[in-house]
Amino acid sequence: FLREPAHINALRQVILPDIIERPRHERRLRIWSAGCSTGEEPDTLAILLAEQAALDNWGVLLFGTDVNRDSLRTAREGYYPPWSFRAASETATAVTAAIRAGIVAKRSTLAIVAK
C-alpha cells in the first residue's frame, strides 16, 4: 500500500483534484486496475479516493482484474500481511469495508475485457 510516494502525491495533489474540478454533468468515476493481483493497488486507490471529500456524492467504481483466482480471493477478502503496509504511515492488516465498498475484483484477461 502507498508504495510509490511520487505516484501517491501526484494522485492526491494533481490527478484527483483535476478530475474533481472538471465540469461534468455526471459525477461518476470509473478506474480499472488491470493485473490487480492480491488487491493492494485498487485498495490503495480506494484509500486515496476516500480522502477526497468532494467525491462523496459521486458514483465511484474501482474495477480490479487478474487471471489468478487465489490472488483475487485475497483481493476480495481485503486482509493483508503487515509487509503489504510497509510504506504506509500506519500499520494495519485489513482495509475497512467502507473503503472497499466500491471495489469489484474479477477474474479476467486483458483480451477478454478489452473486447
Secondary structure by P-SEA (a helix, b strand, c coil): ccccaaaaaaaaccaaaaaaacccccbbbbbbbccccccaaaaaaaaaaaacccccccbbbbbbbbccaaaaaaaaacccccccccccccccccccccccccbbbbbbccccccc
